Structure formats: structure tokens, C-alpha cells
């Protein structure tokens, strides 16, 4: 037997999911050597012959591969530890099983491996009858096998054993009283080291005091299997922050420390870098080199404070960031390092505006695992099926949330035949077009003008929410005139505990100092008036509401950032400090009205989009995906701003009960800060796609893409709250009822001290989802990312009056027509726009959102809170005006009207619409319609449109939505199905070609 083993510090590839490739492991060995780390354990849970088929020896080809891997590690002075997990089905008393295990280990030893590990984690603790007849306990059975293998291998200096109870939370009743651990400590030979994860599976902190207790039970210093960065238990999270939470002088109580990292190799640069800094700091502070050339450590107790020169996570992070930026930009210069991403192009093909899905974009296969290793239960990764060592690709509609690309394990060009995008199918004219009700509403003279007046919004009487017929909605200017009192909801009982006092905004008072990252959460008035009429610049709007002038259209109650601010470096004109401090500078009414209302005007292309990523951009990326128990500063401020704006939204809702101008200005100032933070993150996504190397992009893009998508929706939802949130002060008020109902399902779980990090459900993405009114509808948020990342910047915002003309132009351009049809469109340019959007823009503009890219508007989401009243008004007032505008004999004799879209539009205008059954309207009281231009290639943008619209409807009390889709439009039916819509089994008049879809909120 060799002398005292060296202190092992390195990485264990012990996660569930697709194992790393040879090239990735070689890169890992280089990182380990560069940072002074000395160990790598081969223990991929889903490598078949490591766990499931452990009895089978390696084939000649597999053995050559393993031998080259061992040699590659040794060339970098990294100790290769071969681990095998035989506990799932091993019969410990079987001589045959013991012989097969011995032969497997000897085979690897013959390849040059000198260090081994037996893993008995995540297995059934119950023995079979044959073992119960031989061994009095599981611990004795496992110790017997481990001791035998240790002897057969010649008592190697490094031989590790992972127990079934590998952390304090799995011990019964505690480590010091665990009969299992006490037996192992007594039975295992002294030369066998034991693995331990700490207080929990994923331990936030490790202290010398706890390790001293474990050392006494195990009768040896444990080797820590550190799951701090393991992300295989949560498909939505990746951890890029610094190594932290480990007490100074910890090496005195340890035999080694192995980090179980993120499943994505490229995400582990900072974890490995900072682990190396921690290791070197520990060596300097409490170790010396003995005459044998091996590291030993002095026995040190707990220290009350970190000694001078000890490890600092923040200082280590700064050093790691500098090196990672250099590494990232170096990767882009290597051959094949640049990514083949979707260009930002404008496509005008297709016969009709896409109503629903975005461009037929191909999506990534599911490849993110879903449990930690070791963990309390042996769970399989999301969508993984072993087949020749490759992961099966699950269908998008069956994907429940995997966010990681499988493409990061292979070259994009390697499987080029599999990476083709689907051809986009043109949607039929009737796709997602609302029908009208047959009932007639009294009064209302047809008005055949270019622009129709927006009617008074009414709550749906058929919904469960309180009816408020005739409740007026203010114009943009009206919303700036007064503010209601700030009201703060409780995080757990908002309906019962709202108090009439303003809540301090994030960053105010004593809380403005940045400080260390915070732990994950456990938990202005309006005046009455009609909505502004939507005009396209030609003609006026009849009725009591005068059309807004272009100058008036440019006003907004919320001061919004410009495109230059979004395109600039996050620390140039739009710094995190500016965004975080801006709430402290209230916007005066004159400033608010003078700032253009367009969220981010997209007029020109980004300057030098492929420039190398900067230090501040990489820092922002790390802060968005920090640690399992802590958010980084960027994520903190996004969540703090969103929570504050959401909790104080009554100050800008309607009707205003208390005049509080100061409160409204404070809310709008905070809203601007939130818009800046969202713009930074969206710009970071665009820059990352344009500038990152291929391997890094395909490892991290799914996570950044998901956060970008939800921030698009959250940003537009915050803008919509200003002047559109119905705030009935009664106990059964619209928003109060909705708020209480949503919170009962989606409120963050109050974490106990022993909770594992997977309780947080998605990190930043999950907490943002919980804050949205439709956060309980998980099917809206879980969809696979695009196979080809797109760097296009998108902006999502509520409708503005001047958007009507551009929306109608988008409808016209989406129709691929011949010259004869073009003549009809030239004479009647609004025909298609009126067919698709006219009723929504005239009767329900307050529930319309638009998607914008650098070429202009490229998508919309339109809705009506009360579908019953909307369809009645459409039938009684809007359709008669439209019939006057477009006579039935329009273009008579012109063969161009054989075009499906034009013909269908006129048929729709002049046919008696069938009525939607009343039981359907009572169950699904709201109506929605979505559409995107063919050039929208990013499916996430269209999903964000849907989330924003559904959030607005849910916030004002809707419990369900319906839409009307052509029964032959498979593309659109598939899109709505992925959003959780289901076909309603109801007969609907004589419209056999149109199907009603609905979903609950």
C-alpha cells in the first residue's frame, strides 16, 4: 500500500445527461492544469457501461478510446479516477457479480489507470433476499465488496467509495447516529476514502465543524463531492458564478474536493478557474510540501474570520472574468469557431400573413438532464433514451422544458443533413381570424370612415370577474394627469393585506449599495376618458374622442429608452448603475410627456455587431446565471424592479381612487429603469449570438434565449399596466380576485433551512415566470430553443396610435399577389388590414401588442377582454361601417378577386357571422389572435407575444381565452396547441372550415 494520498482537487464528471466528448474532456484537462488542479473522476451517470450495463467489458474500440482519455489526462498531470456505479442491480453476495466487477476494473487498470472509485449513490437501499441471507446490513454488504475490489487491485493509493447516505439530509437520523455510516466507518479498510457532499445534496456552505463530525463517524477524512454547480436537476438553470461558501482552512478536514460541474462544459470556465484560486489559496494558508512531494495539511479548527490574504470569491471572479473574456474571443478566432447564425433578413414571401408560429423555425433537440448527481433519487434526464450512446430527440410539443442544445457536442456541419429548416407554409386566409356574433346590439350608427372610434371598454359579464360596464379607459395624455395612491400587496396574502402606504422602490434608501449577491427569494392615477382612436394619418375619427396629432402620439407616461441605449455596451450609455439608480430621480410630468413613446425605435442596424464580447458583457452574463442559492446583481435588480412595479401597479391603474402625482411619477421612473435592464439583456443576447464562438454559443444560448424571451413579455406587460389595469377597490375587484387566485398557485415557496436549490424552479427565469399573471401556466413557457440562434433584436410593446398604418402595411406585404391583385390593393390599401385587425384596433386597442424589429413592425397579438360584448359590437356597429367601405361588388369582373385572401375578406365582411355558443363564452370569456410576418424566424418572439397578451387579459380578470382557426391550417393549429390551446368539441353554425380553440388561464 502506498503512503498518504495527495489532496485531490479537481472535477468529477458525475452528472445525469449526455457525457462529454473526447475533445471536451481534453479541453477540461487543459483548464485543470492551468489552474493547478490535479484530479478528474470519470463517472458520467448516463454512460451505459458506467452504470446501467456495468457488467459488460469495454469493446476493443471503447478500450482504445478510454486508454487515450487516460493518457490525455496524465499528459496534463491530472490524476484520472475511473468510477463505476454497480449498486443498482448488483447482488453483493454473488461471486459472479464480484468477478465481473473485478474484471471490469482490471481491464481499465491495464489501460494505465491507477485510481478507482465505487459509487453506491442513488440506489434502492433495500437488499435482495439473497443478500439478506448473507449480510446483516447494506453497509456490510457494500463494505465487503469494496474491500475485496481494493485488495484485488493491489490496494491502490487512490480508491474512493461513495455511500448511499452521502449527505447529512439523507442520514437517518443524523450522521453521528447513522448505523449505516458507523458500520462503513468500522468495516471499510483504512486505505479507502469516502465521498461526502455536505449538509445537503447541493450544499450552500461547508464548515470545518460539520466535517469534523463526519470525520469522526467515517474514521477518515472525507472527500467532498461538491454539487454546487450541478445543474442536471433543473433544465432552466446554469451556474456561472464564483466558487464560494467554503470556510477558510477547510483542507485541514478533507482528503480532497471534486467539483461536479454544469452539464455544459463551456459554462464551467469560471467555476473551475475560481476553484483553482481557492485551492491555491488554501495551499498557501494551511499546507506545506513534505519530503515525498505530496501535499499534506495541518490540523486547523474553524476560524471566526477569514485571515488576511485568504480566498475572496469576488476577487477570484474578477480574475476569472478577465481570463474568460480572452478565452471566449480566442475561440472565435479558431477555424470553425464562428457560429452560423440566422441573418437578420426581411422576407416578404408567402401568400398570407403568418398568424401564429414564427417562420417555421427548426428547434433544438432536448438535451438537458434533470437531476443532480449524487441526489436523493435516481432520476433520468429530460427526453433521454440510451441508443448507441446518443440522446433521442423528443418532439417539440412533448418537450417539458429542456433548454440545452445537444448540438454543443458536435459540429454544426457534421450533421448538415439533419439541420435543415422546415419550409414555411403559408397560412390560409381564415387562420386565426375572429368570427362575429349573430346578436345585435342596439344603437350605433354605421360610420364608414377610414378610422373608427374606440368604444368604451367593458368587463365581460360572462366571466367570473366583477362586471364594470362602461368603465372608461384613458388616453395616453390622460394617464399622465393624476396618480392614485401607492398600494403594496403582501407577498403571501395580497388581497387581504394591502396597505395604504407606498413601498420603497428597489435601490432607494439604505439598500442602494450593491453589496454581495442576495439569496433567492422565498417568497399614479388616471383620469377617465376614451382610448385614443387609431389613425393612419388620413382622415379623422368621429365621436367624442378627437384623433391624436403626431406630437401627441409621441407622448407617453413612461420615459422609455432609445435604440442607441439598447445597442450600446451595457456599461457605456446604459450602465447597470444608471439603471439601478434611475428610480431615485423621479421623472417630472413635462419630461414624461416629451419622451417618445416608442419603446426602442429600430431605425438602423447595430454598429459592428460581431465585435468581440467585452468584459462588462461577460460580467452581465455571469450575473444573470450566478449560483443555485444566490442571484447576481443584474438578476437581482431585474427581479427587484419587476416585483416593485407589480406590487405598486395600482398607482397607475384605473379608476384612480386617490390622487397621488408623486406616486405615479415614482412608478414611471421605476418602469424606465426596468425597461433599461430588459434592453440590456436583450442586447446582450443579440451580441452573444453575433460574437460568441460556436461551442460557447450552443452551450449557453438556450438559457440566455429563455431569459430574453420572458423579459420581452415582462417589459411590455409593465408598459401595459400604466393606464390599463382595472383596479376595482371592492373586495371582489377584478385585479384583487385575479391576484389572489394566481398567487395561491404561483407564489414562490418559502424555503426552509434544509431546502435544496431545485425548489427555486428555474432561477431567474422561474421567478420572472411566477411574477407574471399567467405564471402558473407552465406550458406557455417551456418550448425548445431554435436550432440556429438568431441575433435579431426584437421589441415587444403595447399598441400606439400610429402603429395602425404600419400594421396594415405588414398585412399587405405578406400577401404574395400578381399585378391585378396589386391594383385592387392600391385602390383599397386597408382591405387586408381591416380583415385581420380592423375590429381589434377599433373595438379593443387596449389589448393589442406589437412586435418590432429593425425593419419595423413584424407581429401582433390582439385580444378582447369580453369576447361576448366585442362580437356584439363588431356585428352591430363595426361590420355595417366596413360593408359601406367595401361594397359586395368591389372589383366586380376583375379576375384578381379570385385571390383567396381578397375573396375571403369580402365574404367575411358581407356574410352573416355565426354566433359563438354562450357556454363557450362563459368558460372562455376572452378572444385572442396572433400573427407574425414571414421574416420572424425566432419562435421565442411569437411566444413572448402570446404570454404578454394573455398576462394582460388575466390581470384584468379573464379566466380563459378562445381563438378561431382554419381547420385546414396545420401550422397554426400546431402553434396554438403548443401554447396550450385545445379544440373545443362544439358545433359552430355552418362554419365547418373554422375551428374554435380555447385554453384556461
HELIX and SHEET records of a PDB file:
HELIX    1   1 UNK A   22  UNK A   34  1                                  13    
HELIX    2   2 UNK A   60  UNK A   75  1                                  16    
HELIX    3   3 UNK A   95  UNK A  109  1                                  15    
HELIX    4   4 UNK A  129  UNK A  132  1                                   4    
HELIX    5   5 UNK A  138  UNK A  152  1                                  15    
HELIX    6   6 UNK A  168  UNK A  170  5                                   3    
HELIX    7   7 UNK A  175  UNK A  177  5                                   3    
HELIX    8   8 UNK A  179  UNK A  187  1                                   9    
HELIX    9   9 UNK A  208  UNK A  218  1                                  11    
HELIX   10  10 UNK A  250  UNK A  253  5                                   4    
HELIX   11  11 UNK A  265  UNK A  268  5                                   4    
HELIX   12  12 UNK A  269  UNK A  286  1                                  18    
HELIX   13  13 UNK A  313  UNK A  333  1                                  21    
HELIX   14  14 UNK A  396  UNK A  398  5                                   3    
HELIX   15  15 UNK A  406  UNK A  409  5                                   4    
HELIX   16  16 UNK A  416  UNK A  418  5                                   3    
HELIX   17  17 UNK A  478  UNK A  480  5                                   3    
HELIX   18  18 UNK A  494  UNK A  497  1                                   4    
HELIX   19  19 UNK A  509  UNK A  511  5                                   3    
HELIX   20  20 UNK A  550  UNK A  553  1                                   4    
HELIX   21  21 UNK A  563  UNK A  567  1                                   5    
HELIX   22  22 UNK A  576  UNK A  581  1                                   6    
HELIX   23  23 UNK A  582  UNK A  584  5                                   3    
HELIX   24  24 UNK A  589  UNK A  594  1                                   6    
HELIX   25  25 UNK A  615  UNK A  624  1                                  10    
HELIX   26  26 UNK A  633  UNK A  647  1                                  15    
HELIX   27  27 UNK A  649  UNK A  652  5                                   4    
HELIX   28  28 UNK A  661  UNK A  691  1                                  31    
HELIX   29  29 UNK A  694  UNK A  721  1                                  28    
HELIX   30  30 UNK A  734  UNK A  746  1                                  13    
HELIX   31  31 UNK A  757  UNK A  760  5                                   4    
HELIX   32  32 UNK A  763  UNK A  771  1                                   9    
HELIX   33  33 UNK A  778  UNK A  780  5                                   3    
HELIX   34  34 UNK A  803  UNK A  813  1                                  11    
HELIX   35  35 UNK A  819  UNK A  827  1                                   9    
HELIX   36  36 UNK A  831  UNK A  833  1                                   3    
HELIX   37  37 UNK A  834  UNK A  838  3                                   5    
HELIX   38  38 UNK A  839  UNK A  843  1                                   5    
HELIX   39  39 UNK A  845  UNK A  847  5                                   3    
HELIX   40  40 UNK A  867  UNK A  873  1                                   7    
HELIX   41  41 UNK A  874  UNK A  878  3                                   5    
HELIX   42  42 UNK A  879  UNK A  885  1                                   7    
HELIX   43  43 UNK A  895  UNK A  898  5                                   4    
HELIX   44  44 UNK A  900  UNK A  910  1                                  11    
HELIX   45  45 UNK A  918  UNK A  923  1                                   6    
HELIX   46  46 UNK A  939  UNK A  955  1                                  17    
HELIX   47  47 UNK A  970  UNK A  978  1                                   9    
SHEET    1   A 9 UNK A   8  UNK A  13  0                                        
SHEET    2   A 9 UNK A  39  UNK A  42  1                                        
SHEET    3   A 9 UNK A  79  UNK A  84  1                                        
SHEET    4   A 9 UNK A 115  UNK A 119  1                                        
SHEET    5   A 9 UNK A 158  UNK A 162  1                                        
SHEET    6   A 9 UNK A 193  UNK A 196  1                                        
SHEET    7   A 9 UNK A 222  UNK A 226  1                                        
SHEET    8   A 9 UNK A 254  UNK A 260  1                                        
SHEET    9   A 9 UNK A   8  UNK A  13  1                                        
SHEET    1   B 2 UNK A 287  UNK A 289  0                                        
SHEET    2   B 2 UNK A 295  UNK A 297 -1                                        
SHEET    1   C 7 UNK A 795  UNK A 798  0                                        
SHEET    2   C 7 UNK A 848  UNK A 853 -1                                        
SHEET    3   C 7 UNK A 856  UNK A 864 -1                                        
SHEET    4   C 7 UNK A 926  UNK A 932 -1                                        
SHEET    5   C 7 UNK A 960  UNK A 966  1                                        
SHEET    6   C 7 UNK A 994  UNK A1000 -1                                        
SHEET    7   C 7 UNK A 982  UNK A 983 -1                                        
END                                                                             
